[in-house]
Amino acid sequence: MQLSLQDFPALVRIQAAAVGRAARTLMDLSIGSVLRAILEANASVALWMQWLIMEVLAMTRAATSRDADLDSWVGDFGLSRLPAVNASVELRFSRATPGLAAVVPVGALVRTGVDTGAQAFVVAADAGRPGWTGGGYAVAPTAGDVVVPARAVMAGRAGNVQAGVLRLLSTAIPGIDAVINDEVATGGLDAESDVALRARFSGFLDSRTRATGQAVSFAVQSVQQGLQFVVLDRVDSAGVERAGHFTVVLDDGSGVPSEALLEAVGGAIEATRPLGGSFSVRRPMLVPVDVTLRCVGPGDAAGAVEAAISAYIAGLPIGGGLAVSKVVQLSHEADGRIASVSAVTINGGSTDIQAASFGRLVPGRVSVQP
């Protein structure tokens, strides 16, 4: 049913017409009259009630409710909003004078500054890193620095800080004088938006009681935000055709998702997979892409072109490809002063390159020649 909403002048006109039909004498509805003031007051109350009705209707439908109301709505079906994700970064701890052994402990705090809006990062554990001691990262007496992983204390996009801004050591570390992030922090995501939650809720309803590709996709999407994946039906993890089996190729943007994430996704799929079927979850096969090209234009345009091409390759999905024509387009868009682009090669060839169904192209060396 579609509501017929009225604005203030329409409400006044409707009341005036009703009064005119009921009155036996001519009524004074001129501006400033008592009767018109009463009608306008009634119209104001009607507008307020109309707004309240619209608010109630909006809160009772997932398509129009928002924030906490949307959380409550989908919560009745056992679904919840995906939380924010912490950004991650590599920190380089250094010292002016090597000579003594030092240890950067897990939990050491680094900040962008001391103001209220400063971002804080904490050193994270990674047993696979060289120098791992069980509680931190050892710096050899002859070494001048060590690079360790860290993650933002507060989850969200605000943690995706620029390179070179994490310089303040909030935790005193004997034998360490300075810290810096040589690259930007990545991976930080805010909590799932209303739009994304509504879309996932639709997938949730459509995938109930069905062991379909959509159901498997919903299971993967519900583990964590920011995941890229493809579901390959009747294919094993080596890319060989295999009946009754499907493979999920998963990436979290790093190219090397952790074992913990792969296990979490596997557990979510296990609750959805069909009886008698089998599946596997694997990382994408990374394919470095080297691009060379010749540009006719100002010499300072090369840096912008190289950055644009590298960024585009880094954003390609699993199974995506790179076309020679796209390289030409990106070059012209990077700097409008470029007159022409020629001699484009991708991994040494002059043709387009396409990743396998379980592969992902990653930027290698991009070289712009005059």
N, C-alpha and C positions, 0 to 999 in steps of 0.2 A: 504494500500500500504506500502510495506516494503522498506525503504531507503537503498541504497547500499553505505555504508560509506567507505571511502578510507583513508589510512594513508599516511604519507609524501612520503615514497619511491614509493608507488603505483601511487601517483599523478605525480611524476617525470617520472616514466616509461611510463605512458599513454601519457604524453606530448611528450616524446622522440619518441615514436612509431608514433605519429601523424606527428611530424616534419620529421621523416625518410621517411614516405610514401609520403609526399608532396615535399621533396627536390629532385633536379635533380643531385646533387653531394653529395659526402660523407661529412657528418657533423661531426664536432669535439665536442663530448659530454663528453670528459674526465674531471676529477675533476680539477677545476681551470679555465676551459674554459669559455669564455664570454657567449656562448649559454647555457651551463649548469647552470650558475649563473642565467640567465633569467628564465629558467625553474624552478629552485628551488625557486626563488622569487614568481613566479606564484603559485607554490604549497603551499607556506606559506599563500598567500592570500586566496587560495581555502580552506585550512584548517580552516582559521578564518571564512569564509563565511559558511562553513559546520557547525561550532560550533554555529553560530548565528541562522542558520535554526533549529538546534536541540533545542536551547533555546526557540525559538518561538513555536515550536511544543509542547514542554513540558508545556509551559504556557497555551496552548489552550485546555488541557485535564485535567480533575480532577484527573485521575490516575497518572499523572506525574508532575503536578504543585505542588508547595509547598509554605509554609508561606503565605505572603500577596497575592500571585497570587492564591493560593487555596481558601483563604478567598473571594477574588473577584469572583472567579468562582462559588462557592456555594451560594454567596450572590445574584446572579442573580435569584436564585430560592427561595429567602427568608430565607435561612438557614445561621446560623452564628456559629462560633467556641464557644464552651462552655468555660467560663472564669475559671481562677484558683480559688481554694477553700482555705479558711483560715484554718489553723490548730487550734485546741482547746486543752485546758489543764485545770487541776484543780490547783489553786495556794493556798498555805497555808500561810496566813499572821499571824505572831506571835509577841509576845513582851516578854521582859525579866521579867517584873514585872507587873502582873495584879493589878487592883485596880480602874481604871477609865474606863468608857464606851468609846468605840471608834467606828468609822464607816469607813469601806473601801468603798470609793465612786466608782460608775460606771465610767469608763474612766481612772481610775488610771493606770499608765504606769509602766511596769516592763521590764527589759532588761537582756540579757545574758552578756553584757559588754558594754564598751564605744568605742570599735573599730568600723571601718567602716562596717564590716560584721556582727555586732551584731544583734540578732533578738529581736524584741520588741513585747510585748503582752499587751493587754488592758483588764481591768476587764469588763465583760459583764453583762447585766441585766438578772435576772432570778427570776421572781416574785414568783415562787414556792419554792424557797430556804428558809430554816429557817433563821430568822434574817433579812429578806428583809424589807427595810424601805421605798421603793419607789424611792430612789436615791442611795442606796448602801446597805451594809451588816453590821449590828450592831454586835459588839463584847461586850458581857456582861462583867461587871466589874470583875466577878470572872473567866472569861475564859482567857486562855492564847493564843488561836489562833482561826482562822476561815478559813474555806476552801470555796473558791468562784470560779466560772467559769471565764475563760478568753479566748480570741481568738487572733491570730496573727494579727499584724497591716498590714503586707504584705502577700498577698496570695501566695501559692506555697508550694512545698515540703520542701523548706528550713526552714519552720516553724515547721517541725517535729523534734524538738530538744530533746536531751536526758534528762533523769531525773536529777534533781539537778543542772541544769545550769542557771535557772532563779533566780538570787539572788540579782540583782541590782534594788533598788527602785528608779525609776526616778521621781515619784510623792511623795512628802512628805506627810505622813499621821500621824496626831497627835495620839499618843498612840500605834503606830505600829513601831516595830524596825527591823523586818526582813521579808523576803519572800523567798519561795522556791517551786519548782514543784517536788512533790514526785514521780510522774510518768512521762513517756514520753509524749510529745505532739503528737497528732495524727490527721488524717483527712486532712492534707495539701496536695493539689494536684496542679500541674502545669496546665497551660491552655491546653485544649484538643490538643493532638498531631495530626500531619497530617494523620497518619495511622488511628487513631480513627475517625477523621472527615470524611475521605473517606468512612470508613465502615458505619458510620451513614448516610452519604449522599446516599449510596446505599439503606439503609433501608428506607430513606425518599422517594426515587423515587418508590420503590416497594410498599410503603404503601399508595400512593396517591389514593383517591377516594374509598378506601376499608376499611371497619370497621372490620379488621381482627386482630388476635393476634399479628401479626407483626406490625400493625399500632399502637396498644395499647402500645407495647413494645417501639416503636420509641418515642411515646409521653412521656413515663416515662423517657427514656434515655436523652431526650432533656431538662429536668428540671434542672438537676445538675449532675456533675461527681461523680463517686464513689458510685452510688446507686446499691444495690442488690435487686432483686425482682423476683417474679414468678407470672404468670397470671393463675389463676385457673378458667377454664370454667365450667359454670353450677354449681357453688358452692358458697354458701353465706359465710359471714365472720365468721360464726360458724363452717364451714366445712360441712354443710348439703347440699345435692343436691337440686338445685333450678333452674328450667328452665328459660331461658332468663336473667340470672344474671351471672356476673363474679366478681371475687375478686382478687385484686392485693395486695400481701403481700410484704411490702416494708421495707427496712432497709438501713440506711446510714453508717453502721459499728458500731454504738453505741449500737444497740439493742433496743433503744428507740427513734426513730425519732420524731422530734418535730411536734406539731399540724400544724405549719405553712408549714412544708414540706409536710405533708399529704394533706393539702388543695391545695398546689401548684400542686401536682401530680394529685389530683382529678380534678382540673381545666383543666389540659392538656388532661386528658382522656376524659373529657366531650366534647371536640371539636372533638373527634374521635369516640366515642361510637355509635353503631347503633341505629336508631330510634326505640323506643319501648323496648329497652333493658335497664337494670339497672346494676349498679356496686357498689362496695364498695372498700375502700382502708384501710388497717389495718396494724398495727405493727406485727412483728412476735411474736409468743409465745416462750419465752425463756425457754430452758430446761437445767438447770445446770447439768454438767457431772462430777461425781467423779470417779477417776481412781486409783486403787491400783495395784501394781505389785511387784514382787520380782526379783531383779537383782543380779547376781553373778559377782562381779567385784570390782574395787577399790571404796572406800567409797566416794571419791570426784566426782564420776560420777553421783551421784543421782541428783544433782542440774541441770546438763545439760539435763538429761532425763526428769525431771519434766518440765523444760522450753520448751523443744521441743514438748512435748505432749500438753501442754497448748496452745502454739502458733498454733499448727495444729488445735486444736478444735476451737480456736478463728477465724480461717480463713475458717471454713466450711460454705458452702452456705445455704440458706434457704432450708429446706427439706433434708439436707445432713445427713449422718450417720457416725458412728465410729465403725470400726471393731476391734476385738481383735487382729487379725493378723497385723493390721496397728500399733497398740500400740507396738507390738513386734518389728516391722520394725523400727519405730521411735526411740526406745530405743537403738537398735544396731547402728543406724546411728548417734545418739547423741554422743556416745563415743565408739570408736572401741575396747576399752579394756574390754567391757562387754562380758563375756563368755556365759551367758545364761539368758533368761527371762522366768519367769513362774508365775503361780498364778495370772493371769491378771483378774481383775474384773472391770466391768463398771456399775456404779450405783448399786453395790452390786451383780450383776449377772455375769456369765461367758460367756454370749453370746453378739453378736453385738447389737448395739442400733441404731435405725433409728428415726429421727424426723418426725413428721407429715408434711403434705404438706405445712402447714402454720407455722411450728415450726422451731426453729433454736437452735442448740446445742451451749452452751457457757461453757467455762472452769470453773469447780468448784474446788474441792480439788484433787490434784494429789499427791499421796504418793508412794515413792519408798522405799521398805523394803529390807534389806540385806539378 
